[in-house]
Amino acid sequence: MKEQKYVHEGLITESLSNGMFRVLLDNDDLIIAYISGKIRRSFIRILPGDKVKIEVSPYDSTRGRIIYRFEKKKKDSKD
């Protein structure tokens, strides 16, 4: 039976090397996360300031995997 992974939402604070990111979770924990293969294959760009969904293993709560990047809110322009 597979272990249950914890899913959190967070904010990318810093971009590190090799597709790693420093992420501030919604519960104020700071972790290091890497991009999942599906996001990497789809060429989805992740930049500091993006809101993401992260899977965290129950064995090591300081590392996670980015599984989803939320859409940015579009600003209403009144031209």
C-alpha positions in Angstrom: 0.0 0.0 0.0 1.4 3.4 -0.9 2.0 6.0 1.7 -0.4 9.0 1.8 1.3 12.2 0.6 0.3 15.5 2.1 -0.9 18.2 -0.4 -0.3 21.8 0.4 -0.5 25.2 -1.4 2.4 27.5 -1.4 4.2 30.5 -2.9 7.5 30.3 -4.8 10.0 32.5 -3.0 13.2 31.7 -4.7 14.4 29.8 -7.8 17.4 27.5 -7.2 19.5 25.4 -9.6 18.4 22.2 -11.4 14.7 23.0 -11.3 14.5 23.3 -7.5 12.6 26.0 -5.8 12.2 27.4 -2.2 8.5 27.5 -1.4 6.7 29.1 1.5 3.7 26.9 2.3 0.3 28.1 3.5 1.1 26.9 7.0 4.3 29.1 7.1 6.8 26.3 6.6 9.7 26.9 4.2 10.6 23.8 2.1 12.6 22.9 -1.0 10.6 21.5 -3.9 11.3 20.2 -7.4 9.2 20.1 -10.5 7.2 16.9 -11.3 7.8 15.2 -14.6 4.4 16.1 -16.0 5.0 19.8 -15.5 8.6 19.4 -16.9 7.3 17.6 -20.0 4.6 20.3 -20.6 7.2 23.1 -20.5 5.3 25.0 -17.8 7.3 27.9 -16.6 7.4 28.4 -12.8 8.8 31.8 -11.5 9.1 33.3 -8.1 5.8 34.7 -7.0 3.7 31.9 -8.5 1.2 30.0 -6.4 1.6 26.2 -6.6 0.3 23.0 -5.2 2.9 20.7 -3.6 3.0 17.0 -2.5 5.0 16.5 0.6 6.2 13.1 1.8 5.4 12.0 5.3 9.0 10.9 5.7 10.7 14.2 5.0 8.6 17.3 5.5 11.4 19.6 4.3 11.2 18.5 0.6 8.3 18.3 -1.8 7.2 18.0 -5.4 5.4 20.7 -7.4 2.4 19.1 -9.0 0.3 22.1 -10.2 0.8 25.8 -10.9 -2.3 28.0 -10.4 -3.4 30.4 -13.0 -2.4 34.1 -12.4 -5.3 36.4 -11.9 -5.8 38.7 -14.8 -6.1 42.4 -14.0 -9.2 44.1 -15.4 -8.1 46.9 -17.7 -10.6 49.6 -18.4 -9.4 51.1 -21.7 
